[in-house]
Amino acid sequence: MLMSEDDIPAHLTEREGEVLVQVARGLSNLEIAERPAVSDVTVKAHVGRILTELGLRDRVQVVVYACENGIVRPGGPETTWANDHRG
């Protein structure tokens, strides 16, 4: 879960934020696609944009980024971007 609004990467969309959390939780593109009811191709596009926007090289760096920035906690309860950031 995020520590504050300042931790949110402002240049990511709400859906990209949700995907960021799910990637950090270790879900595959197919698993992520099942949750928000989008195609795995769309999830792949979101993951690519997250990598580009955050200057990351791979999914492992997404996990590290999410942990270091308080987006998820290792072993913590599952969280959603919307629950943590939207009012």
C-alpha positions, 0 to 999 in steps of 0.5 A: 500500500502506498505511504502517501499521494507523493509516492504515486507516479503521477505520469501513470494512468489509474489502470497503469497504477493497478497493473504496477501493483499487480506486477509487483505482487508477482502476477503474470500478464495473463493473471492480470488480464483476468482481474480487470477483464482486459486482454493480455495484449493490453496488459503487456502494453501497460507493462511496457509503458510502466517500464518506459515511464519509470525508466525500468528494465524489467519486471524485477525492477518493477517489484523493487521500485514498488517496494522501495516506494511504498507501493506494496509491502513484501508479504503485505495484504493485497492492495489495489491502486484505486483503494489506496489513491482515490479519495 
